[in-house]
Amino acid sequence: MKRITMLVLLLTLIPQLLRSDVIVTKQNQKYNGKVIKITEKGFVVRLTSGDAIVIPKNKISKIYRGDELLDLEMGMRYRITVNRPFLPFAILGAASGGYAIKRFRDYTKAHKNAESEIAEQNLDSDTQNTKDEKKILGESVFWVIVSVGSFYVALKPVEVKVPIGRLNLSIAPNKIQFALHF
């Protein structure tokens, strides 16, 4: 029983220990690593390559840590959740895809009927009236586009930032420091 408990404990702690932060600067440069220390000069970051660098505090815009976002410009903490709120549009996509298939079958049926009429009457194929066939084919293509668009909207994830609270600020003489709690 102790082994199972230790195994479960290790499996829950390993992702926390191996998780890396994504530090985004104001110039939109991204660094993957772990913030290991906050000094007077800035944030000491151990990159995933193993190198340690110091990024000045005034150059950092955001820090992503797992499902949490620290926005240093706005002074806010956010929890990031990924949702698919438009998933019901998949039903519209399936229905319009089915209708597109039906209309394409109608087109092929009308086209075969027109070809058989031409063959029976020994007419030139240029005299065939294809206006109705083109309309059916156009409807089929339209519903395929609606179907693909509905599936795209339905399956596209939406990232939602839920505010947790303000970042703690501490004031020192002649400067402002951030007190971050990781």
CNS distance restraints for C-alpha pairs under 8 A (distance, minus, plus):
assign (resid   1 and name CA) (resid   5 and name CA) 6.27 0.50 0.50
assign (resid   2 and name CA) (resid   6 and name CA) 6.11 0.50 0.50
assign (resid   3 and name CA) (resid   7 and name CA) 6.03 0.50 0.50
assign (resid   4 and name CA) (resid   8 and name CA) 6.14 0.50 0.50
assign (resid   5 and name CA) (resid   9 and name CA) 6.12 0.50 0.50
assign (resid   6 and name CA) (resid  10 and name CA) 6.07 0.50 0.50
assign (resid   7 and name CA) (resid  11 and name CA) 6.11 0.50 0.50
assign (resid   8 and name CA) (resid  12 and name CA) 6.25 0.50 0.50
assign (resid   9 and name CA) (resid  13 and name CA) 6.19 0.50 0.50
assign (resid  10 and name CA) (resid  14 and name CA) 5.90 0.50 0.50
assign (resid  11 and name CA) (resid  15 and name CA) 7.40 0.50 0.50
assign (resid  12 and name CA) (resid  16 and name CA) 7.40 0.50 0.50
assign (resid  13 and name CA) (resid  17 and name CA) 6.33 0.50 0.50
assign (resid  14 and name CA) (resid  18 and name CA) 6.09 0.50 0.50
assign (resid  15 and name CA) (resid  19 and name CA) 5.75 0.50 0.50
assign (resid  19 and name CA) (resid  34 and name CA) 7.97 0.50 0.50
assign (resid  19 and name CA) (resid  65 and name CA) 7.85 0.50 0.50
assign (resid  19 and name CA) (resid  66 and name CA) 7.05 0.50 0.50
assign (resid  20 and name CA) (resid  32 and name CA) 6.43 0.50 0.50
assign (resid  20 and name CA) (resid  33 and name CA) 5.07 0.50 0.50
assign (resid  20 and name CA) (resid  34 and name CA) 5.21 0.50 0.50
assign (resid  20 and name CA) (resid  48 and name CA) 7.67 0.50 0.50
assign (resid  20 and name CA) (resid  65 and name CA) 6.94 0.50 0.50
assign (resid  20 and name CA) (resid  66 and name CA) 7.66 0.50 0.50
assign (resid  21 and name CA) (resid  32 and name CA) 5.82 0.50 0.50
assign (resid  21 and name CA) (resid  33 and name CA) 5.25 0.50 0.50
assign (resid  21 and name CA) (resid  34 and name CA) 5.13 0.50 0.50
assign (resid  21 and name CA) (resid  35 and name CA) 7.03 0.50 0.50
assign (resid  21 and name CA) (resid  63 and name CA) 6.74 0.50 0.50
assign (resid  21 and name CA) (resid  64 and name CA) 5.60 0.50 0.50
assign (resid  21 and name CA) (resid  65 and name CA) 4.78 0.50 0.50
assign (resid  21 and name CA) (resid  66 and name CA) 7.13 0.50 0.50
assign (resid  22 and name CA) (resid  30 and name CA) 6.49 0.50 0.50
assign (resid  22 and name CA) (resid  31 and name CA) 5.63 0.50 0.50
assign (resid  22 and name CA) (resid  32 and name CA) 4.74 0.50 0.50
assign (resid  22 and name CA) (resid  33 and name CA) 6.46 0.50 0.50
assign (resid  22 and name CA) (resid  34 and name CA) 7.89 0.50 0.50
assign (resid  22 and name CA) (resid  63 and name CA) 5.73 0.50 0.50
assign (resid  22 and name CA) (resid  64 and name CA) 4.99 0.50 0.50
assign (resid  22 and name CA) (resid  65 and name CA) 6.66 0.50 0.50
assign (resid  23 and name CA) (resid  30 and name CA) 5.61 0.50 0.50
assign (resid  23 and name CA) (resid  31 and name CA) 5.08 0.50 0.50
assign (resid  23 and name CA) (resid  32 and name CA) 6.52 0.50 0.50
assign (resid  23 and name CA) (resid  33 and name CA) 7.74 0.50 0.50
assign (resid  23 and name CA) (resid  60 and name CA) 7.14 0.50 0.50
assign (resid  23 and name CA) (resid  61 and name CA) 7.81 0.50 0.50
assign (resid  23 and name CA) (resid  62 and name CA) 6.05 0.50 0.50
assign (resid  23 and name CA) (resid  63 and name CA) 4.57 0.50 0.50
assign (resid  23 and name CA) (resid  64 and name CA) 6.42 0.50 0.50
assign (resid  24 and name CA) (resid  28 and name CA) 5.79 0.50 0.50
assign (resid  24 and name CA) (resid  29 and name CA) 5.62 0.50 0.50
assign (resid  24 and name CA) (resid  30 and name CA) 4.65 0.50 0.50
assign (resid  24 and name CA) (resid  31 and name CA) 6.57 0.50 0.50
assign (resid  24 and name CA) (resid  60 and name CA) 6.10 0.50 0.50
assign (resid  24 and name CA) (resid  61 and name CA) 5.67 0.50 0.50
assign (resid  24 and name CA) (resid  62 and name CA) 5.16 0.50 0.50
assign (resid  24 and name CA) (resid  63 and name CA) 6.19 0.50 0.50
assign (resid  25 and name CA) (resid  29 and name CA) 5.29 0.50 0.50
assign (resid  25 and name CA) (resid  30 and name CA) 6.62 0.50 0.50
assign (resid  25 and name CA) (resid  59 and name CA) 5.51 0.50 0.50
assign (resid  25 and name CA) (resid  60 and name CA) 4.20 0.50 0.50
assign (resid  25 and name CA) (resid  61 and name CA) 4.89 0.50 0.50
assign (resid  25 and name CA) (resid  62 and name CA) 6.84 0.50 0.50
assign (resid  26 and name CA) (resid  59 and name CA) 5.73 0.50 0.50
assign (resid  26 and name CA) (resid  60 and name CA) 5.81 0.50 0.50
assign (resid  26 and name CA) (resid  61 and name CA) 5.05 0.50 0.50
assign (resid  27 and name CA) (resid  59 and name CA) 7.92 0.50 0.50
assign (resid  31 and name CA) (resid  47 and name CA) 7.07 0.50 0.50
assign (resid  32 and name CA) (resid  47 and name CA) 5.75 0.50 0.50
assign (resid  32 and name CA) (resid  48 and name CA) 6.08 0.50 0.50
assign (resid  33 and name CA) (resid  45 and name CA) 6.13 0.50 0.50
assign (resid  33 and name CA) (resid  46 and name CA) 5.25 0.50 0.50
assign (resid  33 and name CA) (resid  47 and name CA) 3.88 0.50 0.50
assign (resid  33 and name CA) (resid  48 and name CA) 4.95 0.50 0.50
assign (resid  34 and name CA) (resid  45 and name CA) 5.44 0.50 0.50
assign (resid  34 and name CA) (resid  46 and name CA) 5.24 0.50 0.50
assign (resid  34 and name CA) (resid  47 and name CA) 6.43 0.50 0.50
assign (resid  34 and name CA) (resid  48 and name CA) 7.78 0.50 0.50
assign (resid  35 and name CA) (resid  43 and name CA) 6.59 0.50 0.50
assign (resid  35 and name CA) (resid  44 and name CA) 5.89 0.50 0.50
assign (resid  35 and name CA) (resid  45 and name CA) 4.47 0.50 0.50
assign (resid  35 and name CA) (resid  46 and name CA) 6.47 0.50 0.50
assign (resid  36 and name CA) (resid  43 and name CA) 7.76 0.50 0.50
assign (resid  36 and name CA) (resid  44 and name CA) 5.82 0.50 0.50
assign (resid  36 and name CA) (resid  45 and name CA) 5.78 0.50 0.50
assign (resid  36 and name CA) (resid  46 and name CA) 6.68 0.50 0.50
assign (resid  37 and name CA) (resid  43 and name CA) 6.05 0.50 0.50
assign (resid  37 and name CA) (resid  44 and name CA) 5.07 0.50 0.50
assign (resid  37 and name CA) (resid  45 and name CA) 7.24 0.50 0.50
assign (resid  38 and name CA) (resid  42 and name CA) 5.92 0.50 0.50
assign (resid  38 and name CA) (resid  43 and name CA) 4.62 0.50 0.50
assign (resid  38 and name CA) (resid  44 and name CA) 6.03 0.50 0.50
assign (resid  39 and name CA) (resid  43 and name CA) 6.21 0.50 0.50
assign (resid  39 and name CA) (resid  44 and name CA) 7.25 0.50 0.50
assign (resid  41 and name CA) (resid  54 and name CA) 7.40 0.50 0.50
assign (resid  41 and name CA) (resid  55 and name CA) 7.77 0.50 0.50
assign (resid  41 and name CA) (resid  56 and name CA) 5.77 0.50 0.50
assign (resid  41 and name CA) (resid  57 and name CA) 7.16 0.50 0.50
assign (resid  42 and name CA) (resid  54 and name CA) 5.99 0.50 0.50
assign (resid  42 and name CA) (resid  55 and name CA) 5.36 0.50 0.50
assign (resid  42 and name CA) (resid  56 and name CA) 4.06 0.50 0.50
assign (resid  42 and name CA) (resid  57 and name CA) 4.60 0.50 0.50
assign (resid  42 and name CA) (resid  58 and name CA) 8.00 0.50 0.50
assign (resid  43 and name CA) (resid  54 and name CA) 5.46 0.50 0.50
assign (resid  43 and name CA) (resid  55 and name CA) 5.24 0.50 0.50
assign (resid  43 and name CA) (resid  56 and name CA) 6.31 0.50 0.50
assign (resid  43 and name CA) (resid  57 and name CA) 6.40 0.50 0.50
assign (resid  44 and name CA) (resid  52 and name CA) 6.72 0.50 0.50
assign (resid  44 and name CA) (resid  53 and name CA) 5.71 0.50 0.50
assign (resid  44 and name CA) (resid  54 and name CA) 4.48 0.50 0.50
assign (resid  44 and name CA) (resid  55 and name CA) 6.54 0.50 0.50
assign (resid  45 and name CA) (resid  52 and name CA) 5.50 0.50 0.50
assign (resid  45 and name CA) (resid  53 and name CA) 5.38 0.50 0.50
assign (resid  45 and name CA) (resid  54 and name CA) 6.17 0.50 0.50
assign (resid  45 and name CA) (resid  55 and name CA) 7.44 0.50 0.50
assign (resid  46 and name CA) (resid  50 and name CA) 6.11 0.50 0.50
assign (resid  46 and name CA) (resid  51 and name CA) 5.73 0.50 0.50
assign (resid  46 and name CA) (resid  52 and name CA) 4.30 0.50 0.50
assign (resid  46 and name CA) (resid  53 and name CA) 6.54 0.50 0.50
assign (resid  47 and name CA) (resid  51 and name CA) 5.38 0.50 0.50
assign (resid  47 and name CA) (resid  52 and name CA) 6.03 0.50 0.50
assign (resid  47 and name CA) (resid  53 and name CA) 7.54 0.50 0.50
assign (resid  55 and name CA) (resid  59 and name CA) 6.97 0.50 0.50
assign (resid  55 and name CA) (resid  60 and name CA) 7.28 0.50 0.50
assign (resid  56 and name CA) (resid  60 and name CA) 6.97 0.50 0.50
assign (resid  60 and name CA) (resid  72 and name CA) 7.07 0.50 0.50
assign (resid  61 and name CA) (resid  71 and name CA) 6.36 0.50 0.50
assign (resid  61 and name CA) (resid  72 and name CA) 5.48 0.50 0.50
assign (resid  61 and name CA) (resid  73 and name CA) 5.69 0.50 0.50
assign (resid  62 and name CA) (resid  69 and name CA) 6.96 0.50 0.50
assign (resid  62 and name CA) (resid  70 and name CA) 5.62 0.50 0.50
assign (resid  62 and name CA) (resid  71 and name CA) 4.61 0.50 0.50
assign (resid  62 and name CA) (resid  72 and name CA) 5.67 0.50 0.50
assign (resid  62 and name CA) (resid  73 and name CA) 7.42 0.50 0.50
assign (resid  63 and name CA) (resid  69 and name CA) 5.82 0.50 0.50
assign (resid  63 and name CA) (resid  70 and name CA) 5.08 0.50 0.50
assign (resid  63 and name CA) (resid  71 and name CA) 6.64 0.50 0.50
assign (resid  63 and name CA) (resid  72 and name CA) 7.81 0.50 0.50
assign (resid  64 and name CA) (resid  68 and name CA) 5.93 0.50 0.50
assign (resid  64 and name CA) (resid  69 and name CA) 4.62 0.50 0.50
assign (resid  64 and name CA) (resid  70 and name CA) 6.39 0.50 0.50
assign (resid  65 and name CA) (resid  69 and name CA) 6.25 0.50 0.50
assign (resid  65 and name CA) (resid  70 and name CA) 7.93 0.50 0.50
assign (resid  67 and name CA) (resid  79 and name CA) 5.83 0.50 0.50
assign (resid  67 and name CA) (resid  80 and name CA) 5.11 0.50 0.50
assign (resid  67 and name CA) (resid  81 and name CA) 6.97 0.50 0.50
assign (resid  68 and name CA) (resid  77 and name CA) 7.23 0.50 0.50
assign (resid  68 and name CA) (resid  78 and name CA) 5.72 0.50 0.50
assign (resid  68 and name CA) (resid  79 and name CA) 4.57 0.50 0.50
assign (resid  68 and name CA) (resid  80 and name CA) 5.74 0.50 0.50
assign (resid  69 and name CA) (resid  77 and name CA) 5.79 0.50 0.50
assign (resid  69 and name CA) (resid  78 and name CA) 4.99 0.50 0.50
assign (resid  69 and name CA) (resid  79 and name CA) 6.20 0.50 0.50
assign (resid  69 and name CA) (resid  80 and name CA) 6.85 0.50 0.50
assign (resid  70 and name CA) (resid  75 and name CA) 7.62 0.50 0.50
assign (resid  70 and name CA) (resid  76 and name CA) 6.21 0.50 0.50
assign (resid  70 and name CA) (resid  77 and name CA) 4.74 0.50 0.50
assign (resid  70 and name CA) (resid  78 and name CA) 6.45 0.50 0.50
assign (resid  70 and name CA) (resid 167 and name CA) 7.83 0.50 0.50
assign (resid  71 and name CA) (resid  75 and name CA) 5.68 0.50 0.50
assign (resid  71 and name CA) (resid  76 and name CA) 5.33 0.50 0.50
assign (resid  71 and name CA) (resid  77 and name CA) 6.20 0.50 0.50
assign (resid  71 and name CA) (resid  78 and name CA) 7.78 0.50 0.50
assign (resid  72 and name CA) (resid  76 and name CA) 6.85 0.50 0.50
assign (resid  72 and name CA) (resid 167 and name CA) 7.91 0.50 0.50
assign (resid  75 and name CA) (resid 166 and name CA) 5.79 0.50 0.50
assign (resid  75 and name CA) (resid 167 and name CA) 5.19 0.50 0.50
assign (resid  76 and name CA) (resid 163 and name CA) 7.18 0.50 0.50
assign (resid  76 and name CA) (resid 164 and name CA) 7.59 0.50 0.50
assign (resid  76 and name CA) (resid 165 and name CA) 5.90 0.50 0.50
assign (resid  76 and name CA) (resid 166 and name CA) 4.36 0.50 0.50
assign (resid  76 and name CA) (resid 167 and name CA) 5.26 0.50 0.50
assign (resid  77 and name CA) (resid 163 and name CA) 6.01 0.50 0.50
assign (resid  77 and name CA) (resid 164 and name CA) 5.39 0.50 0.50
assign (resid  77 and name CA) (resid 165 and name CA) 5.44 0.50 0.50
assign (resid  77 and name CA) (resid 166 and name CA) 5.88 0.50 0.50
assign (resid  77 and name CA) (resid 167 and name CA) 6.21 0.50 0.50
assign (resid  78 and name CA) (resid 161 and name CA) 5.67 0.50 0.50
assign (resid  78 and name CA) (resid 162 and name CA) 5.28 0.50 0.50
assign (resid  78 and name CA) (resid 163 and name CA) 4.36 0.50 0.50
assign (resid  78 and name CA) (resid 164 and name CA) 5.18 0.50 0.50
assign (resid  78 and name CA) (resid 165 and name CA) 7.28 0.50 0.50
assign (resid  79 and name CA) (resid 161 and name CA) 5.71 0.50 0.50
assign (resid  79 and name CA) (resid 162 and name CA) 5.07 0.50 0.50
assign (resid  79 and name CA) (resid 163 and name CA) 6.33 0.50 0.50
assign (resid  79 and name CA) (resid 164 and name CA) 6.49 0.50 0.50
assign (resid  80 and name CA) (resid 159 and name CA) 6.66 0.50 0.50
assign (resid  80 and name CA) (resid 160 and name CA) 5.68 0.50 0.50
assign (resid  80 and name CA) (resid 161 and name CA) 4.73 0.50 0.50
assign (resid  80 and name CA) (resid 162 and name CA) 6.27 0.50 0.50
assign (resid  81 and name CA) (resid 159 and name CA) 5.85 0.50 0.50
assign (resid  81 and name CA) (resid 160 and name CA) 5.28 0.50 0.50
assign (resid  81 and name CA) (resid 161 and name CA) 6.60 0.50 0.50
assign (resid  81 and name CA) (resid 162 and name CA) 7.61 0.50 0.50
assign (resid  82 and name CA) (resid 157 and name CA) 6.18 0.50 0.50
assign (resid  82 and name CA) (resid 158 and name CA) 5.62 0.50 0.50
assign (resid  82 and name CA) (resid 159 and name CA) 4.58 0.50 0.50
assign (resid  82 and name CA) (resid 160 and name CA) 6.18 0.50 0.50
assign (resid  83 and name CA) (resid 157 and name CA) 5.66 0.50 0.50
assign (resid  83 and name CA) (resid 158 and name CA) 5.30 0.50 0.50
assign (resid  83 and name CA) (resid 159 and name CA) 6.46 0.50 0.50
assign (resid  83 and name CA) (resid 160 and name CA) 7.37 0.50 0.50
assign (resid  84 and name CA) (resid 154 and name CA) 6.93 0.50 0.50
assign (resid  84 and name CA) (resid 155 and name CA) 6.55 0.50 0.50
assign (resid  84 and name CA) (resid 156 and name CA) 6.56 0.50 0.50
assign (resid  84 and name CA) (resid 157 and name CA) 4.94 0.50 0.50
assign (resid  84 and name CA) (resid 158 and name CA) 5.92 0.50 0.50
assign (resid  85 and name CA) (resid 154 and name CA) 7.62 0.50 0.50
assign (resid  85 and name CA) (resid 158 and name CA) 7.47 0.50 0.50
assign (resid  86 and name CA) (resid 153 and name CA) 6.50 0.50 0.50
assign (resid  86 and name CA) (resid 154 and name CA) 4.72 0.50 0.50
assign (resid  86 and name CA) (resid 155 and name CA) 7.45 0.50 0.50
assign (resid  87 and name CA) (resid 153 and name CA) 7.75 0.50 0.50
assign (resid  87 and name CA) (resid 154 and name CA) 4.24 0.50 0.50
assign (resid  87 and name CA) (resid 155 and name CA) 6.24 0.50 0.50
assign (resid  88 and name CA) (resid  92 and name CA) 7.43 0.50 0.50
assign (resid  88 and name CA) (resid 154 and name CA) 6.60 0.50 0.50
assign (resid  89 and name CA) (resid  93 and name CA) 6.23 0.50 0.50
assign (resid  89 and name CA) (resid 150 and name CA) 5.55 0.50 0.50
assign (resid  89 and name CA) (resid 151 and name CA) 6.69 0.50 0.50
assign (resid  89 and name CA) (resid 153 and name CA) 7.02 0.50 0.50
assign (resid  89 and name CA) (resid 154 and name CA) 5.07 0.50 0.50
assign (resid  90 and name CA) (resid  94 and name CA) 6.13 0.50 0.50
assign (resid  90 and name CA) (resid 150 and name CA) 6.15 0.50 0.50
assign (resid  90 and name CA) (resid 151 and name CA) 5.25 0.50 0.50
assign (resid  90 and name CA) (resid 154 and name CA) 5.44 0.50 0.50
assign (resid  90 and name CA) (resid 155 and name CA) 7.72 0.50 0.50
assign (resid  91 and name CA) (resid  95 and name CA) 6.14 0.50 0.50
assign (resid  92 and name CA) (resid  96 and name CA) 5.98 0.50 0.50
assign (resid  92 and name CA) (resid 147 and name CA) 7.05 0.50 0.50
assign (resid  92 and name CA) (resid 150 and name CA) 6.46 0.50 0.50
assign (resid  93 and name CA) (resid  97 and name CA) 5.93 0.50 0.50
assign (resid  93 and name CA) (resid 146 and name CA) 6.90 0.50 0.50
assign (resid  93 and name CA) (resid 147 and name CA) 4.05 0.50 0.50
assign (resid  93 and name CA) (resid 148 and name CA) 6.59 0.50 0.50
assign (resid  93 and name CA) (resid 149 and name CA) 7.47 0.50 0.50
assign (resid  93 and name CA) (resid 150 and name CA) 4.81 0.50 0.50
assign (resid  93 and name CA) (resid 151 and name CA) 5.42 0.50 0.50
assign (resid  94 and name CA) (resid  98 and name CA) 6.15 0.50 0.50
assign (resid  94 and name CA) (resid 147 and name CA) 6.60 0.50 0.50
assign (resid  95 and name CA) (resid  99 and name CA) 6.24 0.50 0.50
assign (resid  95 and name CA) (resid 147 and name CA) 7.67 0.50 0.50
assign (resid  96 and name CA) (resid 100 and name CA) 6.04 0.50 0.50
assign (resid  96 and name CA) (resid 143 and name CA) 5.56 0.50 0.50
assign (resid  96 and name CA) (resid 144 and name CA) 6.95 0.50 0.50
assign (resid  96 and name CA) (resid 146 and name CA) 6.62 0.50 0.50
assign (resid  96 and name CA) (resid 147 and name CA) 5.20 0.50 0.50
assign (resid  97 and name CA) (resid 101 and name CA) 6.32 0.50 0.50
assign (resid  97 and name CA) (resid 143 and name CA) 6.43 0.50 0.50
assign (resid  97 and name CA) (resid 144 and name CA) 5.72 0.50 0.50
assign (resid  97 and name CA) (resid 146 and name CA) 7.86 0.50 0.50
assign (resid  97 and name CA) (resid 147 and name CA) 5.10 0.50 0.50
assign (resid  97 and name CA) (resid 148 and name CA) 7.93 0.50 0.50
assign (resid  98 and name CA) (resid 102 and name CA) 6.28 0.50 0.50
assign (resid  99 and name CA) (resid 103 and name CA) 6.16 0.50 0.50
assign (resid  99 and name CA) (resid 140 and name CA) 7.66 0.50 0.50
assign (resid  99 and name CA) (resid 143 and name CA) 6.96 0.50 0.50
assign (resid 100 and name CA) (resid 104 and name CA) 6.14 0.50 0.50
assign (resid 100 and name CA) (resid 139 and name CA) 7.38 0.50 0.50
assign (resid 100 and name CA) (resid 140 and name CA) 4.53 0.50 0.50
assign (resid 100 and name CA) (resid 141 and name CA) 6.99 0.50 0.50
assign (resid 100 and name CA) (resid 142 and name CA) 7.78 0.50 0.50
assign (resid 100 and name CA) (resid 143 and name CA) 5.05 0.50 0.50
assign (resid 100 and name CA) (resid 144 and name CA) 5.65 0.50 0.50
assign (resid 101 and name CA) (resid 105 and name CA) 6.22 0.50 0.50
assign (resid 101 and name CA) (resid 140 and name CA) 7.00 0.50 0.50
assign (resid 102 and name CA) (resid 106 and name CA) 6.27 0.50 0.50
assign (resid 102 and name CA) (resid 140 and name CA) 7.99 0.50 0.50
assign (resid 103 and name CA) (resid 107 and name CA) 6.17 0.50 0.50
assign (resid 103 and name CA) (resid 136 and name CA) 6.24 0.50 0.50
assign (resid 103 and name CA) (resid 137 and name CA) 7.12 0.50 0.50
assign (resid 103 and name CA) (resid 139 and name CA) 7.01 0.50 0.50
assign (resid 103 and name CA) (resid 140 and name CA) 5.25 0.50 0.50
assign (resid 104 and name CA) (resid 108 and name CA) 6.30 0.50 0.50
assign (resid 104 and name CA) (resid 136 and name CA) 7.22 0.50 0.50
assign (resid 104 and name CA) (resid 137 and name CA) 6.23 0.50 0.50
assign (resid 104 and name CA) (resid 140 and name CA) 5.55 0.50 0.50
assign (resid 105 and name CA) (resid 109 and name CA) 6.11 0.50 0.50
assign (resid 106 and name CA) (resid 110 and name CA) 6.09 0.50 0.50
assign (resid 106 and name CA) (resid 136 and name CA) 7.26 0.50 0.50
assign (resid 107 and name CA) (resid 111 and name CA) 5.99 0.50 0.50
assign (resid 107 and name CA) (resid 133 and name CA) 5.79 0.50 0.50
assign (resid 107 and name CA) (resid 136 and name CA) 5.70 0.50 0.50
assign (resid 107 and name CA) (resid 137 and name CA) 5.92 0.50 0.50
assign (resid 108 and name CA) (resid 112 and name CA) 6.11 0.50 0.50
assign (resid 109 and name CA) (resid 113 and name CA) 6.19 0.50 0.50
assign (resid 110 and name CA) (resid 114 and name CA) 6.11 0.50 0.50
assign (resid 110 and name CA) (resid 133 and name CA) 6.54 0.50 0.50
assign (resid 111 and name CA) (resid 115 and name CA) 6.20 0.50 0.50
assign (resid 111 and name CA) (resid 133 and name CA) 6.69 0.50 0.50
assign (resid 112 and name CA) (resid 116 and name CA) 6.14 0.50 0.50
assign (resid 113 and name CA) (resid 117 and name CA) 6.23 0.50 0.50
assign (resid 114 and name CA) (resid 118 and name CA) 6.24 0.50 0.50
assign (resid 114 and name CA) (resid 128 and name CA) 7.25 0.50 0.50
assign (resid 115 and name CA) (resid 119 and name CA) 6.19 0.50 0.50
assign (resid 115 and name CA) (resid 125 and name CA) 7.97 0.50 0.50
assign (resid 116 and name CA) (resid 120 and name CA) 6.11 0.50 0.50
assign (resid 117 and name CA) (resid 121 and name CA) 6.13 0.50 0.50
assign (resid 118 and name CA) (resid 122 and name CA) 5.73 0.50 0.50
assign (resid 118 and name CA) (resid 123 and name CA) 5.16 0.50 0.50
assign (resid 118 and name CA) (resid 124 and name CA) 7.07 0.50 0.50
assign (resid 118 and name CA) (resid 125 and name CA) 6.65 0.50 0.50
assign (resid 118 and name CA) (resid 128 and name CA) 7.35 0.50 0.50
assign (resid 119 and name CA) (resid 123 and name CA) 6.84 0.50 0.50
assign (resid 123 and name CA) (resid 127 and name CA) 7.07 0.50 0.50
assign (resid 124 and name CA) (resid 128 and name CA) 7.54 0.50 0.50
assign (resid 130 and name CA) (resid 134 and name CA) 6.07 0.50 0.50
assign (resid 131 and name CA) (resid 135 and name CA) 6.30 0.50 0.50
assign (resid 132 and name CA) (resid 136 and name CA) 6.30 0.50 0.50
assign (resid 133 and name CA) (resid 137 and name CA) 6.16 0.50 0.50
assign (resid 134 and name CA) (resid 138 and name CA) 5.96 0.50 0.50
assign (resid 135 and name CA) (resid 139 and name CA) 6.24 0.50 0.50
assign (resid 136 and name CA) (resid 140 and name CA) 6.27 0.50 0.50
assign (resid 137 and name CA) (resid 141 and name CA) 6.32 0.50 0.50
assign (resid 138 and name CA) (resid 142 and name CA) 6.13 0.50 0.50
assign (resid 139 and name CA) (resid 143 and name CA) 6.22 0.50 0.50
assign (resid 140 and name CA) (resid 144 and name CA) 6.28 0.50 0.50
assign (resid 141 and name CA) (resid 145 and name CA) 6.36 0.50 0.50
assign (resid 142 and name CA) (resid 146 and name CA) 6.34 0.50 0.50
assign (resid 143 and name CA) (resid 147 and name CA) 6.00 0.50 0.50
assign (resid 144 and name CA) (resid 148 and name CA) 6.19 0.50 0.50
assign (resid 145 and name CA) (resid 149 and name CA) 6.06 0.50 0.50
assign (resid 146 and name CA) (resid 150 and name CA) 6.02 0.50 0.50
assign (resid 147 and name CA) (resid 151 and name CA) 6.28 0.50 0.50
assign (resid 148 and name CA) (resid 152 and name CA) 6.17 0.50 0.50
assign (resid 149 and name CA) (resid 153 and name CA) 6.21 0.50 0.50
assign (resid 150 and name CA) (resid 154 and name CA) 5.99 0.50 0.50
assign (resid 151 and name CA) (resid 155 and name CA) 6.02 0.50 0.50
assign (resid 152 and name CA) (resid 156 and name CA) 5.95 0.50 0.50
assign (resid 167 and name CA) (resid 178 and name CA) 7.38 0.50 0.50
assign (resid 167 and name CA) (resid 179 and name CA) 7.37 0.50 0.50
assign (resid 167 and name CA) (resid 180 and name CA) 6.97 0.50 0.50
assign (resid 168 and name CA) (resid 178 and name CA) 6.32 0.50 0.50
assign (resid 168 and name CA) (resid 179 and name CA) 5.38 0.50 0.50
assign (resid 168 and name CA) (resid 180 and name CA) 6.71 0.50 0.50
assign (resid 169 and name CA) (resid 176 and name CA) 7.18 0.50 0.50
assign (resid 169 and name CA) (resid 177 and name CA) 6.06 0.50 0.50
assign (resid 169 and name CA) (resid 178 and name CA) 4.81 0.50 0.50
assign (resid 169 and name CA) (resid 179 and name CA) 5.64 0.50 0.50
assign (resid 170 and name CA) (resid 176 and name CA) 6.33 0.50 0.50
assign (resid 170 and name CA) (resid 177 and name CA) 5.36 0.50 0.50
assign (resid 170 and name CA) (resid 178 and name CA) 6.08 0.50 0.50
assign (resid 170 and name CA) (resid 179 and name CA) 6.34 0.50 0.50
assign (resid 171 and name CA) (resid 175 and name CA) 6.51 0.50 0.50
assign (resid 171 and name CA) (resid 176 and name CA) 4.79 0.50 0.50
assign (resid 171 and name CA) (resid 177 and name CA) 6.01 0.50 0.50
assign (resid 172 and name CA) (resid 176 and name CA) 5.92 0.50 0.50
assign (resid 172 and name CA) (resid 177 and name CA) 6.96 0.50 0.50
